[in-house]
Amino acid sequence: MYTNKLNIFVLLFFIVANSIFAEKVVTTKDDLPDAYFGLKVGAVVSPSFGYRLRDSSSGISNAKKDDRTGFSMPWTLFMVSKEWEDKKITVEFWGEILRSSVITSDTTADNANKANAYLLGIRRASVKKNIEYGMFNFSFIFGIHELPHVYTQWNGYWKWRYVDRSPMESLGFSPQAADLGASFLMQVKSFNLHVGIVNGEGYRDLQNSTSSGYDAVSRFSFEPQLNKLKMGFHLLGRAGNVMGVAGDECKEGKTSCLPSDNNVLTRRERELRAQYSESMGGEFTLLFDKYINLGVGVLWKKQYRGKIFDRLNPNLLPTYESDLKDRAFYGWLGFGYSDFQIVFRGETGRGVNGVFTPTVNADKSRFTRKSIFIEYMYSDTVRFSIGGIELIQFDREGLRRKDYVDMNGESSNKTSYDNQFYTGINQGIVSYSNRDRQLFIKSTIDF
């Protein structure tokens, strides 16, 4: 029995000693990137805080369900990629945390007592094949991937995505930043080309919900570089529903092409050209080391419309709606010193809440959006910023939009306000100048 105990003791001694003096199991190499092993994992986290300024001149509070006030996480990604170096093939998957103000009953938490506003979406899920031929570099992408109009933010020109989307994206060059489709990219020296075919609705929306057609997207960039100075000349295009549009898509109530008027005595239909749209953009960017970051651009949109006729009343003359077209402008300027940068940005165009939308010529509604912030770069992967944004809206007559409030503190309208002067009866309705101002503190951590 004593011998058995001694054997057990010796065995345990060697096991513990072997564990203590064992060699380190190498699972990574410190001097090589993650891609050496074929799998790369990363993430972007952006804790933020926003505060909407409200004072006695704002009239009503206009509280909204969005990420602009309070604490939020507007830019959160989880990224995984696998690369086969010998085959020049890369597979990418990006998960994105989305916040929605409209939550259905199947996304509840806490025993269905509170809606869970944060959902996991797919931002990128694609396969990319690279081919190098002399000075040419070709790439083919299939799946969910970024569209050409967000090129500048992924290549260091507009590098403050955690603060705000790039101007082309926020103004609405395309419905969303990424989409499902296929693209071809070519790079040779300072020239860069991107052309693709995508569904058109964007990666967040139900596909084929507005049309069964496909959008053609493109970008051509010329980016000369001299020492610390780098410039970029970018031309972008998008043809909405350029092919694949079905014959009955513009019948009343079928899609958003022509909403139903709920009249059983009519069966309206719009000609198919109303499904087509065009967008073009031009952008100039300039980087000078860490000292100057400049960008200016113009965005042009055209929405086709055309004739509307009634199938149940063929003797009636069709109504005609003219095409909508307009332009928007933007620019930014950043100055850097040491680990600090100060950035100014401005945008203006037709539309509402900062989204560019062409309207009829008689409609003078437009917006101006201005922002300024100071950024502190703690490291290459950790940054903080503090600043403010102001959005001013102008009405259909080109006058600054106002809020109207009655004597009970409830919102009213311009017609009731004007009637006080026409009738001579003071109903206590007053007007306030409308402007949306916000202060924010934002940060981003990449790892």
SERO-471094 format. One record per residue (C-alpha): residue in three letters; residue number from 1; x, y, z. Coordinates in pm, whole numbers. Each point is the difference from the previous one (the first is absolute). Last residue first. Example, Ala and Ser with C-alpha at 12.3 -4.5 7.8 and 13.67 -1.06 7.14 Angstrom:
% residues 2
aa->SER, i->2, X->1367, Y->-106, Z->714
aa->ALA, i->1, X->-137, Y->-344, Z->66
//
This chain:
% residues 447
aa->PHE, i->447, X->-890, Y->4690, Z->-3228
aa->ASP, i->446, X->-151, Y->335, Z->-85
aa->ILE, i->445, X->-131, Y->234, Z->269
aa->THR, i->444, X->-215, Y->299, Z->-84
aa->SER, i->443, X->-118, Y->297, Z->201
aa->LYS, i->442, X->-274, Y->258, Z->-1
aa->ILE, i->441, X->-103, Y->298, Z->213
aa->PHE, i->440, X->-291, Y->198, Z->-142
aa->LEU, i->439, X->-181, Y->333, Z->1
aa->GLN, i->438, X->-314, Y->32, Z->-208
aa->ARG, i->437, X->-196, Y->275, Z->-171
aa->ASP, i->436, X->-321, Y->-38, Z->-201
aa->ARG, i->435, X->-142, Y->331, Z->-115
aa->ASN, i->434, X->-356, Y->125, Z->-25
aa->SER, i->433, X->-78, Y->367, Z->58
aa->TYR, i->432, X->-296, Y->31, Z->231
aa->SER, i->431, X->-355, Y->115, Z->-81
aa->VAL, i->430, X->-283, Y->100, Z->233
aa->ILE, i->429, X->-364, Y->-105, Z->16
aa->GLY, i->428, X->-195, Y->188, Z->269
aa->GLN, i->427, X->-333, Y->-21, Z->-182
aa->ASN, i->426, X->-5, Y->370, Z->-87
aa->ILE, i->425, X->-309, Y->73, Z->-208
aa->GLY, i->424, X->56, Y->265, Z->-269
aa->THR, i->423, X->-131, Y->-238, Z->-267
aa->TYR, i->422, X->289, Y->33, Z->-247
aa->PHE, i->421, X->266, Y->54, Z->267
aa->GLN, i->420, X->-100, Y->-296, Z->216
aa->ASN, i->419, X->-51, Y->-205, Z->-316
aa->ASP, i->418, X->376, Y->10, Z->-61
aa->TYR, i->417, X->74, Y->-212, Z->311
aa->SER, i->416, X->-275, Y->-248, Z->-80
aa->THR, i->415, X->144, Y->-46, Z->-351
aa->LYS, i->414, X->359, Y->-22, Z->129
aa->ASN, i->413, X->-70, Y->-296, Z->225
aa->SER, i->412, X->-49, Y->-92, Z->367
aa->SER, i->411, X->204, Y->-186, Z->262
aa->GLU, i->410, X->-140, Y->-7, Z->352
aa->GLY, i->409, X->118, Y->238, Z->274
aa->ASN, i->408, X->-355, Y->81, Z->106
aa->MET, i->407, X->21, Y->354, Z->-143
aa->ASP, i->406, X->80, Y->-140, Z->-344
aa->VAL, i->405, X->344, Y->-92, Z->-140
aa->TYR, i->404, X->129, Y->39, Z->-355
aa->ASP, i->403, X->343, Y->-123, Z->-106
aa->LYS, i->402, X->182, Y->181, Z->-276
aa->ARG, i->401, X->181, Y->-85, Z->-320
aa->ARG, i->400, X->235, Y->263, Z->-140
aa->LEU, i->399, X->-152, Y->140, Z->-316
aa->GLY, i->398, X->59, Y->-149, Z->-345
aa->GLU, i->397, X->-369, Y->-18, Z->-82
aa->ARG, i->396, X->-9, Y->-379, Z->33
aa->ASP, i->395, X->157, Y->22, Z->347
aa->PHE, i->394, X->363, Y->43, Z->111
aa->GLN, i->393, X->165, Y->-235, Z->250
aa->ILE, i->392, X->301, Y->77, Z->221
aa->LEU, i->391, X->220, Y->-278, Z->138
aa->GLU, i->390, X->270, Y->83, Z->255
aa->ILE, i->389, X->265, Y->-248, Z->118
aa->GLY, i->388, X->242, Y->18, Z->295
aa->GLY, i->387, X->339, Y->-116, Z->121
aa->ILE, i->386, X->208, Y->-239, Z->207
aa->SER, i->385, X->220, Y->-276, Z->-139
aa->PHE, i->384, X->190, Y->-305, Z->129
aa->ARG, i->383, X->232, Y->-245, Z->-174
aa->VAL, i->382, X->147, Y->-345, Z->72
aa->THR, i->381, X->158, Y->-214, Z->-276
aa->ASP, i->380, X->298, Y->209, Z->-109
aa->SER, i->379, X->39, Y->130, Z->354
aa->TYR, i->378, X->-154, Y->261, Z->229
aa->MET, i->377, X->-102, Y->200, Z->-306
aa->TYR, i->376, X->-195, Y->300, Z->126
aa->GLU, i->375, X->-267, Y->139, Z->-229
aa->ILE, i->374, X->-161, Y->345, Z->5
aa->PHE, i->373, X->-342, Y->45, Z->-158
aa->ILE, i->372, X->-196, Y->232, Z->-228
aa->SER, i->371, X->-326, Y->-58, Z->-181
aa->LYS, i->370, X->-228, Y->177, Z->-245
aa->ARG, i->369, X->-315, Y->-117, Z->-178
aa->THR, i->368, X->-200, Y->220, Z->-234
aa->PHE, i->367, X->-340, Y->-112, Z->-121
aa->ARG, i->366, X->-233, Y->50, Z->-293
aa->SER, i->365, X->-364, Y->63, Z->-86
aa->LYS, i->364, X->-26, Y->222, Z->-308
aa->ASP, i->363, X->-285, Y->-191, Z->-165
aa->ALA, i->362, X->-89, Y->179, Z->-323
aa->ASN, i->361, X->271, Y->-190, Z->-188
aa->VAL, i->360, X->-144, Y->-339, Z->89
aa->THR, i->359, X->202, Y->-203, Z->251
aa->PRO, i->358, X->329, Y->-193, Z->8
aa->THR, i->357, X->77, Y->-168, Z->335
aa->PHE, i->356, X->324, Y->56, Z->198
aa->VAL, i->355, X->-22, Y->-135, Z->355
aa->GLY, i->354, X->95, Y->256, Z->267
aa->ASN, i->353, X->-326, Y->-11, Z->192
aa->VAL, i->352, X->-215, Y->82, Z->-305
aa->GLY, i->351, X->88, Y->59, Z->-365
aa->ARG, i->350, X->165, Y->245, Z->-236
aa->GLY, i->349, X->370, Y->62, Z->57
aa->THR, i->348, X->267, Y->123, Z->240
aa->GLU, i->347, X->294, Y->-157, Z->180
aa->GLY, i->346, X->274, Y->132, Z->231
aa->ARG, i->345, X->300, Y->-140, Z->191
aa->PHE, i->344, X->273, Y->144, Z->223
aa->VAL, i->343, X->262, Y->-223, Z->166
aa->ILE, i->342, X->251, Y->73, Z->278
aa->GLN, i->341, X->279, Y->-251, Z->47
aa->PHE, i->340, X->216, Y->-92, Z->300
aa->ASP, i->339, X->285, Y->-251, Z->51
aa->SER, i->338, X->275, Y->236, Z->-124
aa->TYR, i->337, X->-172, Y->270, Z->-203
aa->GLY, i->336, X->-275, Y->-66, Z->-249
aa->PHE, i->335, X->-232, Y->217, Z->-206
aa->GLY, i->334, X->-311, Y->-145, Z->-161
aa->LEU, i->333, X->-217, Y->146, Z->-275
aa->TRP, i->332, X->-331, Y->-136, Z->-123
aa->GLY, i->331, X->-225, Y->62, Z->-299
aa->TYR, i->330, X->-348, Y->-51, Z->-134
aa->PHE, i->329, X->-230, Y->82, Z->-290
aa->ALA, i->328, X->-340, Y->-127, Z->-116
aa->ARG, i->327, X->-150, Y->3, Z->-350
aa->ASP, i->326, X->-348, Y->-42, Z->-152
aa->LYS, i->325, X->-221, Y->-209, Z->-225
aa->LEU, i->324, X->-364, Y->-107, Z->1
aa->ASP, i->323, X->-169, Y->-118, Z->-319
aa->SER, i->322, X->-331, Y->157, Z->-101
aa->GLU, i->321, X->-330, Y->-157, Z->100
aa->TYR, i->320, X->-258, Y->-63, Z->-271
aa->THR, i->319, X->-365, Y->-85, Z->42
aa->PRO, i->318, X->-160, Y->-236, Z->-250
aa->LEU, i->317, X->-306, Y->116, Z->-196
aa->LEU, i->316, X->-317, Y->-182, Z->101
aa->ASN, i->315, X->-158, Y->-222, Z->-264
aa->PRO, i->314, X->177, Y->-312, Z->135
aa->ASN, i->313, X->-188, Y->18, Z->332
aa->LEU, i->312, X->51, Y->-337, Z->169
aa->ARG, i->311, X->370, Y->-16, Z->-99
aa->ASP, i->310, X->67, Y->352, Z->134
aa->PHE, i->309, X->311, Y->185, Z->-119
aa->ILE, i->308, X->308, Y->146, Z->165
aa->LYS, i->307, X->271, Y->145, Z->-226
aa->GLY, i->306, X->363, Y->84, Z->81
aa->ARG, i->305, X->224, Y->-36, Z->307
aa->TYR, i->304, X->380, Y->-16, Z->-22
aa->GLN, i->303, X->206, Y->90, Z->307
aa->LYS, i->302, X->320, Y->192, Z->-65
aa->LYS, i->301, X->278, Y->61, Z->250
aa->TRP, i->300, X->318, Y->208, Z->6
aa->LEU, i->299, X->255, Y->-3, Z->284
aa->VAL, i->298, X->284, Y->251, Z->30
aa->GLY, i->297, X->321, Y->-31, Z->195
aa->VAL, i->296, X->271, Y->159, Z->212
aa->GLY, i->295, X->256, Y->-171, Z->222
aa->LEU, i->294, X->303, Y->119, Z->196
aa->ASN, i->293, X->220, Y->-162, Z->264
aa->ILE, i->292, X->299, Y->210, Z->107
aa->TYR, i->291, X->271, Y->-56, Z->263
aa->LYS, i->290, X->44, Y->-374, Z->47
aa->ASP, i->289, X->186, Y->-52, Z->-331
aa->PHE, i->288, X->-159, Y->226, Z->-260
aa->LEU, i->287, X->-320, Y->-164, Z->-118
aa->LEU, i->286, X->-221, Y->131, Z->-279
aa->THR, i->285, X->-338, Y->-108, Z->-130
aa->PHE, i->284, X->-203, Y->110, Z->-302
aa->GLU, i->283, X->-345, Y->-149, Z->-51
aa->GLY, i->282, X->-241, Y->-30, Z->-291
aa->GLY, i->281, X->-335, Y->-169, Z->13
aa->MET, i->280, X->-264, Y->-143, Z->-227
aa->SER, i->279, X->-338, Y->-153, Z->77
aa->GLU, i->278, X->-258, Y->-128, Z->-246
aa->SER, i->277, X->-348, Y->-140, Z->46
aa->TYR, i->276, X->-228, Y->-245, Z->-177
aa->GLN, i->275, X->-321, Y->-141, Z->148
aa->ALA, i->274, X->-207, Y->286, Z->-146
aa->ARG, i->273, X->100, Y->-121, Z->-347
aa->LEU, i->272, X->-245, Y->-285, Z->52
aa->GLU, i->271, X->-307, Y->207, Z->-85
aa->ARG, i->270, X->-236, Y->59, Z->292
aa->GLU, i->269, X->-318, Y->-198, Z->48
aa->ARG, i->268, X->-335, Y->87, Z->158
aa->ARG, i->267, X->-291, Y->-234, Z->53
aa->THR, i->266, X->-292, Y->224, Z->88
aa->LEU, i->265, X->-354, Y->-50, Z->129
aa->VAL, i->264, X->115, Y->-198, Z->305
aa->ASN, i->263, X->180, Y->307, Z->140
aa->ASN, i->262, X->250, Y->-88, Z->273
aa->ASP, i->261, X->256, Y->250, Z->-144
aa->SER, i->260, X->260, Y->-277, Z->-30
aa->PRO, i->259, X->367, Y->96, Z->-5
aa->LEU, i->258, X->177, Y->27, Z->-338
aa->CYS, i->257, X->370, Y->-92, Z->-30
aa->SER, i->256, X->-3, Y->-116, Z->364
aa->THR, i->255, X->-97, Y->-344, Z->-122
aa->LYS, i->254, X->-314, Y->-182, Z->-121
aa->GLY, i->253, X->-251, Y->250, Z->143
aa->GLU, i->252, X->-88, Y->160, Z->-334
aa->LYS, i->251, X->184, Y->-159, Z->-288
aa->CYS, i->250, X->359, Y->113, Z->-33
aa->GLU, i->249, X->160, Y->-343, Z->44
aa->ASP, i->248, X->-220, Y->-165, Z->-263
aa->GLY, i->247, X->249, Y->-41, Z->-285
aa->ALA, i->246, X->301, Y->-108, Z->203
aa->VAL, i->245, X->322, Y->204, Z->37
aa->GLY, i->244, X->307, Y->-218, Z->-60
aa->MET, i->243, X->241, Y->269, Z->-116
aa->VAL, i->242, X->120, Y->352, Z->88
aa->ASN, i->241, X->-210, Y->-7, Z->313
aa->GLY, i->240, X->194, Y->299, Z->141
aa->ALA, i->239, X->301, Y->119, Z->-196
aa->ARG, i->238, X->282, Y->105, Z->236
aa->GLY, i->237, X->309, Y->202, Z->-80
aa->LEU, i->236, X->314, Y->122, Z->174
aa->LEU, i->235, X->299, Y->212, Z->-103
aa->HIS, i->234, X->289, Y->35, Z->245
aa->PHE, i->233, X->309, Y->222, Z->-23
aa->GLY, i->232, X->233, Y->-76, Z->291
aa->MET, i->231, X->309, Y->178, Z->125
aa->LYS, i->230, X->289, Y->-119, Z->217
aa->LEU, i->229, X->278, Y->220, Z->139
aa->LYS, i->228, X->261, Y->-148, Z->235
aa->ASN, i->227, X->244, Y->-92, Z->-280
aa->LEU, i->226, X->-194, Y->54, Z->-321
aa->GLN, i->225, X->-313, Y->-207, Z->-59
aa->PRO, i->224, X->-239, Y->-7, Z->-294
aa->GLU, i->223, X->-344, Y->-151, Z->64
aa->PHE, i->222, X->-223, Y->-30, Z->-306
aa->SER, i->221, X->-332, Y->-163, Z->84
aa->PHE, i->220, X->-280, Y->-148, Z->-210
aa->ARG, i->219, X->-315, Y->-123, Z->173
aa->SER, i->218, X->-294, Y->-208, Z->-119
aa->VAL, i->217, X->-340, Y->-136, Z->92
aa->ALA, i->216, X->-264, Y->-176, Z->-214
aa->ASP, i->215, X->-328, Y->-65, Z->180
aa->TYR, i->214, X->-215, Y->-309, Z->-54
aa->GLY, i->213, X->-373, Y->-38, Z->-53
aa->SER, i->212, X->-255, Y->-204, Z->195
aa->SER, i->211, X->-137, Y->314, Z->160
aa->THR, i->210, X->-90, Y->154, Z->337
aa->SER, i->209, X->12, Y->-310, Z->221
aa->ASN, i->208, X->234, Y->-195, Z->-229
aa->GLN, i->207, X->232, Y->-62, Z->299
aa->LEU, i->206, X->-124, Y->71, Z->351
aa->ASP, i->205, X->208, Y->283, Z->139
aa->ARG, i->204, X->326, Y->16, Z->197
aa->TYR, i->203, X->241, Y->-91, Z->-284
aa->GLY, i->202, X->-124, Y->268, Z->-237
aa->GLU, i->201, X->-309, Y->20, Z->-222
aa->GLY, i->200, X->193, Y->13, Z->-328
aa->ASN, i->199, X->50, Y->-365, Z->-90
aa->VAL, i->198, X->361, Y->54, Z->-106
aa->ILE, i->197, X->203, Y->11, Z->-323
aa->GLY, i->196, X->358, Y->125, Z->17
aa->VAL, i->195, X->277, Y->226, Z->-126
aa->HIS, i->194, X->308, Y->118, Z->193
aa->LEU, i->193, X->305, Y->161, Z->-161
aa->ASN, i->192, X->325, Y->131, Z->152
aa->PHE, i->191, X->278, Y->194, Z->-170
aa->SER, i->190, X->322, Y->104, Z->177
aa->LYS, i->189, X->206, Y->-303, Z->-114
aa->VAL, i->188, X->-247, Y->-252, Z->-141
aa->GLN, i->187, X->-298, Y->-111, Z->203
aa->MET, i->186, X->-304, Y->-192, Z->-118
aa->LEU, i->185, X->-316, Y->-95, Z->185
aa->PHE, i->184, X->-293, Y->-211, Z->-120
aa->SER, i->183, X->-316, Y->-27, Z->207
aa->ALA, i->182, X->-282, Y->-247, Z->71
aa->GLY, i->181, X->-321, Y->44, Z->198
aa->LEU, i->180, X->-155, Y->45, Z->340
aa->ASP, i->179, X->26, Y->349, Z->144
aa->ALA, i->178, X->213, Y->231, Z->214
aa->ALA, i->177, X->-10, Y->369, Z->100
aa->GLN, i->176, X->-376, Y->41, Z->-24
aa->PRO, i->175, X->-268, Y->164, Z->-217
aa->SER, i->174, X->265, Y->128, Z->-241
aa->PHE, i->173, X->129, Y->360, Z->-35
aa->GLY, i->172, X->-200, Y->71, Z->315
aa->LEU, i->171, X->139, Y->324, Z->147
aa->SER, i->170, X->140, Y->-197, Z->296
aa->GLU, i->169, X->190, Y->-242, Z->-226
aa->MET, i->168, X->155, Y->256, Z->-235
aa->PRO, i->167, X->84, Y->214, Z->304
aa->SER, i->166, X->188, Y->-278, Z->184
aa->ARG, i->165, X->-187, Y->-127, Z->304
aa->ASP, i->164, X->49, Y->179, Z->328
aa->VAL, i->163, X->217, Y->-12, Z->310
aa->TYR, i->162, X->90, Y->-372, Z->-16
aa->ARG, i->161, X->54, Y->39, Z->-375
aa->TRP, i->160, X->270, Y->258, Z->64
aa->LYS, i->159, X->256, Y->-98, Z->-262
aa->TRP, i->158, X->-138, Y->200, Z->-294
aa->TYR, i->157, X->314, Y->-30, Z->-215
aa->GLY, i->156, X->153, Y->-311, Z->156
aa->ASN, i->155, X->-79, Y->-266, Z->-255
aa->TRP, i->154, X->-313, Y->-155, Z->151
aa->GLN, i->153, X->-169, Y->341, Z->36
aa->THR, i->152, X->82, Y->98, Z->-357
aa->TYR, i->151, X->-141, Y->-319, Z->-154
aa->VAL, i->150, X->-347, Y->43, Z->151
aa->HIS, i->149, X->-155, Y->97, Z->-339
aa->PRO, i->148, X->130, Y->-317, Z->-169
aa->LEU, i->147, X->-228, Y->-245, Z->184
aa->GLU, i->146, X->117, Y->-219, Z->288
aa->HIS, i->145, X->-59, Y->-377, Z->-19
aa->ILE, i->144, X->-267, Y->-266, Z->37
aa->GLY, i->143, X->71, Y->-284, Z->-243
aa->PHE, i->142, X->244, Y->-42, Z->-292
aa->ILE, i->141, X->322, Y->198, Z->-42
aa->PHE, i->140, X->244, Y->-25, Z->-293
aa->SER, i->139, X->338, Y->172, Z->30
aa->PHE, i->138, X->260, Y->99, Z->-260
aa->ASN, i->137, X->347, Y->145, Z->59
aa->PHE, i->136, X->186, Y->122, Z->-308
aa->MET, i->135, X->374, Y->85, Z->-5
aa->GLY, i->134, X->83, Y->-348, Z->-126
aa->TYR, i->133, X->-306, Y->-220, Z->39
aa->GLU, i->132, X->-120, Y->-45, Z->355
aa->ILE, i->131, X->-331, Y->-178, Z->61
aa->ASN, i->130, X->-199, Y->28, Z->320
aa->LYS, i->129, X->-318, Y->-197, Z->78
aa->LYS, i->128, X->-241, Y->131, Z->262
aa->VAL, i->127, X->-284, Y->-189, Z->172
aa->SER, i->126, X->-255, Y->201, Z->194
aa->ALA, i->125, X->-198, Y->44, Z->318
aa->ARG, i->124, X->11, Y->363, Z->116
aa->ARG, i->123, X->-234, Y->203, Z->221
aa->ILE, i->122, X->-206, Y->-288, Z->142
aa->GLY, i->121, X->-238, Y->107, Z->277
aa->LEU, i->120, X->-11, Y->-64, Z->373
aa->LEU, i->119, X->-284, Y->178, Z->174
aa->TYR, i->118, X->-15, Y->263, Z->273
aa->ALA, i->117, X->-338, Y->153, Z->86
aa->ASN, i->116, X->-109, Y->-269, Z->242
aa->ALA, i->115, X->-362, Y->87, Z->84
aa->LYS, i->114, X->-92, Y->-25, Z->368
aa->ASN, i->113, X->-247, Y->-216, Z->189
aa->ALA, i->112, X->24, Y->-303, Z->-229
aa->ASN, i->111, X->157, Y->-213, Z->274
aa->ASP, i->110, X->297, Y->235, Z->30
aa->ALA, i->109, X->58, Y->19, Z->-376
aa->THR, i->108, X->-206, Y->55, Z->-313
aa->THR, i->107, X->94, Y->-56, Z->-364
aa->ASP, i->106, X->-299, Y->-209, Z->-115
aa->SER, i->105, X->-248, Y->271, Z->97
aa->THR, i->104, X->133, Y->238, Z->-263
aa->ILE, i->103, X->244, Y->286, Z->59
aa->VAL, i->102, X->-20, Y->339, Z->-171
aa->SER, i->101, X->260, Y->242, Z->140
aa->SER, i->100, X->278, Y->-223, Z->-135
aa->ARG, i->99, X->356, Y->-34, Z->123
aa->LEU, i->98, X->237, Y->-213, Z->-204
aa->ILE, i->97, X->309, Y->-189, Z->117
aa->GLU, i->96, X->194, Y->-109, Z->-308
aa->GLY, i->95, X->151, Y->-339, Z->-80
aa->TRP, i->94, X->270, Y->-10, Z->-265
aa->PHE, i->93, X->91, Y->-313, Z->-194
aa->GLU, i->92, X->281, Y->-17, Z->-254
aa->VAL, i->91, X->129, Y->-277, Z->-228
aa->THR, i->90, X->329, Y->64, Z->-180
aa->ILE, i->89, X->142, Y->-182, Z->-302
aa->LYS, i->88, X->349, Y->53, Z->-142
aa->LYS, i->87, X->32, Y->-380, Z->-53
aa->ASP, i->86, X->345, Y->-26, Z->166
aa->GLU, i->85, X->-94, Y->255, Z->263
aa->TRP, i->84, X->-323, Y->-168, Z->109
aa->GLU, i->83, X->-150, Y->266, Z->223
aa->LYS, i->82, X->-269, Y->-24, Z->267
aa->SER, i->81, X->-168, Y->308, Z->141
aa->VAL, i->80, X->-193, Y->81, Z->318
aa->MET, i->79, X->-126, Y->343, Z->100
aa->PHE, i->78, X->-228, Y->107, Z->288
aa->LEU, i->77, X->-131, Y->353, Z->-47
aa->THR, i->76, X->-144, Y->276, Z->219
aa->TRP, i->75, X->-60, Y->355, Z->-127
aa->PRO, i->74, X->-296, Y->180, Z->161
aa->MET, i->73, X->49, Y->-132, Z->355
aa->SER, i->72, X->-215, Y->230, Z->213
aa->PHE, i->71, X->-22, Y->212, Z->315
aa->GLY, i->70, X->-254, Y->281, Z->1
aa->THR, i->69, X->-121, Y->188, Z->-304
aa->ARG, i->68, X->68, Y->-50, Z->-373
aa->ASP, i->67, X->-61, Y->-373, Z->2
aa->ASP, i->66, X->-366, Y->14, Z->-97
aa->LYS, i->65, X->-351, Y->4, Z->138
aa->LYS, i->64, X->-83, Y->368, Z->-25
aa->ALA, i->63, X->-73, Y->276, Z->250
aa->ASN, i->62, X->-138, Y->304, Z->-183
aa->SER, i->61, X->46, Y->227, Z->306
aa->ILE, i->60, X->-243, Y->275, Z->-95
aa->GLY, i->59, X->56, Y->373, Z->-34
aa->SER, i->58, X->376, Y->6, Z->-62
aa->SER, i->57, X->47, Y->358, Z->120
aa->SER, i->56, X->-33, Y->-87, Z->370
aa->ASP, i->55, X->289, Y->-245, Z->-21
aa->ARG, i->54, X->72, Y->-349, Z->-129
aa->LEU, i->53, X->344, Y->-126, Z->-97
aa->ARG, i->52, X->7, Y->-367, Z->-94
aa->TYR, i->51, X->262, Y->-196, Z->195
aa->GLY, i->50, X->192, Y->-290, Z->-155
aa->PHE, i->49, X->223, Y->-264, Z->157
aa->SER, i->48, X->210, Y->-260, Z->-179
aa->PRO, i->47, X->162, Y->-342, Z->46
aa->SER, i->46, X->151, Y->-105, Z->-335
aa->VAL, i->45, X->117, Y->-363, Z->-24
aa->VAL, i->44, X->176, Y->-139, Z->-308
aa->ALA, i->43, X->98, Y->-366, Z->-17
aa->GLY, i->42, X->261, Y->-236, Z->-135
aa->VAL, i->41, X->70, Y->-365, Z->-82
aa->LYS, i->40, X->239, Y->-123, Z->-270
aa->LEU, i->39, X->26, Y->-361, Z->-110
aa->GLY, i->38, X->256, Y->-130, Z->-251
aa->PHE, i->37, X->276, Y->-73, Z->251
aa->TYR, i->36, X->221, Y->273, Z->-140
aa->ALA, i->35, X->-306, Y->227, Z->-8
aa->ASP, i->34, X->36, Y->45, Z->376
aa->PRO, i->33, X->312, Y->205, Z->-59
aa->LEU, i->32, X->355, Y->-135, Z->50
aa->ASP, i->31, X->270, Y->101, Z->250
aa->ASP, i->30, X->-189, Y->-123, Z->304
aa->LYS, i->29, X->-69, Y->-342, Z->-145
aa->THR, i->28, X->-318, Y->-169, Z->110
aa->THR, i->27, X->-103, Y->-335, Z->152
aa->VAL, i->26, X->336, Y->-84, Z->158
aa->VAL, i->25, X->-29, Y->-242, Z->294
aa->LYS, i->24, X->257, Y->118, Z->253
aa->GLU, i->23, X->241, Y->-271, Z->118
aa->ALA, i->22, X->-89, Y->-196, Z->312
aa->PHE, i->21, X->191, Y->70, Z->324
aa->ILE, i->20, X->-303, Y->33, Z->227
aa->SER, i->19, X->-220, Y->-247, Z->-185
aa->ASN, i->18, X->279, Y->-263, Z->-16
aa->ALA, i->17, X->65, Y->46, Z->369
aa->VAL, i->16, X->-367, Y->-49, Z->80
aa->ILE, i->15, X->-23, Y->-321, Z->-207
aa->PHE, i->14, X->338, Y->-128, Z->126
aa->PHE, i->13, X->-102, Y->50, Z->364
aa->LEU, i->12, X->-342, Y->-159, Z->-55
aa->LEU, i->11, X->167, Y->-318, Z->-133
aa->VAL, i->10, X->250, Y->-12, Z->287
aa->PHE, i->9, X->-280, Y->34, Z->257
aa->ILE, i->8, X->-209, Y->-272, Z->-168
aa->ASN, i->7, X->298, Y->-235, Z->2
aa->LEU, i->6, X->67, Y->71, Z->368
aa->LYS, i->5, X->-362, Y->-65, Z->89
aa->ASN, i->4, X->11, Y->-333, Z->-184
aa->THR, i->3, X->324, Y->-98, Z->178
aa->TYR, i->2, X->-152, Y->75, Z->342
aa->MET, i->1, X->-292, Y->-228, Z->-88
//
